């Protein structure tokens, strides 16, 4: 309830702006979020790669 991010602002940046997090905590959380996104994005692929290809067996 104390952090209200503006449009386009992350909750992490809003917490720093509100004085709830320190800049070092912000950097750590941003690094962790980037790592989390990498794990999630592993499942991001072009759906065309799953279509059957003539002459190939899966």
N, C-alpha and C positions, 0 to 999 in steps of 0.2 A: 503494500500500500504506500510506502514512502517514495517509491521510484515510479515516475510516470514519463516514459520515453516519449520524445517528440516524434512526429512522423519521420520515418527513415532513420531514427536513432536507435542503437542497440540498448538493451537493458543494462548492459555492462557499462557503456559510456554514460548513460543517465545516472547510474549509481556513483560513478566517479564525480560527475558534475554536482551531485547532491551531497558529496562528502562522505558517502557510505563506504566506498572502496578507495584504496590508495592506488596510485598509478601502477605500482609494481603488481598489485593484485589484478588490476585490469589487464595488464600484459599477459599474465599467467592464464587468466580465464580466456582471453582471446586465443592464445596458443592452444589451449585445450579444446576450444570450440572448433578451431581449424582442423585439429586431429580428428575430432568426432565427425566432421564433415567428410574428411578423406575416407573414413571407414564406411560411411553411408553411401558415398558416391561410387564405391566399388561396384555397387549394384546398378549404377547408371550405365546404360548401354543403348545402342541403336536397335530398336525392335526389328529392323530389317535383318539383323544378323541371325535371328531365330527362324526366319522363314525357310521353308524347305528349298534346297537347291537341287536342280535337276542333275541326276547322275551321282549324287552324294548320299551316303547312308550315315545316319547319326548313330 
